[in-house]
Amino acid sequence: MGARPSGVANSKDKAMNKGGAKIKAKTRGRRDPADETAEITRVATDHGVTPVQAKNLLARFGSDRVSLDAAAQRLKVPSH
C-alpha cells in the first residue's frame, strides 16, 4: 500500500481533527444571516448609507471594520 498524497486525510485523521483548523477553515467565510443583517444595519445607520451600499461594502471588505468604515464614510452623501 503506497503513501497517500500530502493533504489527503483518511477517516481517522478527520475524527482526530474535529474542531481543528482544517474543519474551521471550511466554515471561516460563512456568516450567520442574522449577524449579517445586524452588521448591514449598523453600517447603514452609523454612516448614512443605504442598506444596499452597506451590503456591498460588507461583501468587499468583510470583517475588516477599519477599511469598511473608511469606505462607508467616503460613500456618505454630505448633507446641506
C-alpha positions in Angstrom: 0.0 0.0 0.0 1.5 3.3 -1.1 1.6 6.5 0.8 -1.3 8.9 0.3 -0.6 12.3 -1.1 0.1 15.2 1.2 -3.1 17.0 2.3 -5.4 13.9 1.9 -6.9 12.9 5.2 -8.4 9.5 5.9 -11.4 9.0 8.3 -9.1 8.5 11.3 -7.4 11.9 10.6 -10.8 13.5 10.2 -12.0 12.1 13.5 -8.9 13.3 15.3 -9.2 16.7 13.7 -12.8 17.5 14.7 -12.9 21.2 15.7 -9.4 21.7 14.4 -8.1 24.1 11.9 -9.0 22.1 8.8 -12.7 22.0 9.7 -12.7 25.6 10.8 -11.1 26.7 7.5 -14.2 25.3 5.7 -16.6 27.5 7.6 -14.4 30.6 8.0 -16.0 32.6 5.2 -19.6 31.8 6.2 -21.7 34.2 8.2 -24.9 33.8 10.2 -27.6 35.7 8.2 -28.9 37.4 11.4 -25.3 38.7 12.1 -25.0 39.9 8.6 -28.3 41.7 8.7 -27.3 43.4 12.0 -24.0 44.4 10.5 -25.7 45.9 7.4 -28.0 47.9 9.7 -25.0 49.1 11.8 -23.0 50.3 8.8 -26.0 51.9 7.1 -27.2 53.8 10.3 -23.7 54.7 11.5 -22.5 56.1 8.2 -25.7 57.3 6.5 -25.5 54.9 3.5 -28.2 52.8 2.1 -28.6 49.1 3.2 -27.6 48.1 -0.4 -24.4 50.1 -0.2 -23.7 48.7 3.3 -24.2 45.1 2.0 -21.9 45.8 -0.9 -19.2 47.2 1.4 -19.5 44.1 3.6 -19.1 41.9 0.6 -16.0 43.8 -0.4 -14.3 44.4 3.0 -15.7 41.5 5.1 -14.7 41.8 8.8 -12.0 44.5 8.2 -14.0 47.1 10.1 -11.4 49.9 9.7 -11.4 49.6 5.9 -15.2 49.1 5.8 -15.9 52.2 8.0 -13.5 54.3 6.0 -15.1 53.3 2.7 -18.6 53.9 4.1 -17.5 57.4 5.1 -16.4 58.1 1.6 -19.7 57.0 0.2 -21.7 59.1 2.6 -23.5 62.0 0.9 -22.8 65.3 2.6 -25.9 66.9 4.0 -26.6 70.5 3.1 
